[in-house]
Amino acid sequence: MRYNPPARPTHVASLRSIRLRTAALAAALLGGFGALAFPSAALAACEPLSGERFRLLVDDAEAAWTRLDTAAFTVWTDSLAASFPCLAETTERALVARYHRLQGLRAFIVRDSPRARAAFAATRAVEPAAGLPTTFAPEGHPLQAEFRAVPLDSVMTESVPQAADGTLSFDAAVGRDRPLNIPTVFQWRGADGAVRATAYVWPDEPLPTYPIRTPLHLRRSLILGAAAGGAVAAGLAVTSFLAESAYDDAETCAEARQLYTLTNASAGAALGLAIAASGTAVVAFTVPFGD
């Protein structure tokens, strides 16, 4: 049985057209919200260094030291220092300890005893059982004394701000405790697990910049959430209006029922989202977060 509602003088959208417009509107809203809420991180403009390549460079530097080739050792350690910020993978603590040891050896040959001792202490802090092999320095060599000069119980740490996106790690251990008086291998990984920053940081150096989770960050997230909810609610209200306008132009009873359901469902969802967005906005602008 054909359903014949009264004709309207103006053209109204069909059910299919409403669906297409709603899908396009939702995609645009969600895409825009995603761009605001999850800005891409700025990565180092260098060729990514793989974990395996990093290991090979450490091997080459150690081999140069054991054969007493100071010139080659200097070249390899300088190459490591230059490419280290491009390390694009996390690494195990044993390899981090070896890199600390190389930094100590490098400082030792340029007679920078404070840095040599600090780097050697970092080696032992990461791997307490680590030592300085006799192939690196025979027993009784001054280097052996330098390696053990700093007692591990003198190592201090401080808690750094939490990352707004992803996790931090120090010396291949996830956490926010940065060693204060010894160097550390710092890495920031994004929420997707990708390494966003790597650095070898000495005690007197600042950490690389990373997004910090602060009360302001929380307030900004709430405002963005309220704005997105309000935008989606507006889109649903438009959908409800279009469905109601198309109701009188329905050609069958089935299509009329679909339009009736779509009108009510869209209106109800729009109202619910509008209430939620309003509540979120009130919280964002009235609740003190300590900022």
Order of alpha helices (4+ residues) and beta strands (2+ residues): alpha-alpha-alpha-alpha-alpha-alpha-beta-beta-beta-beta-beta-beta-alpha-alpha
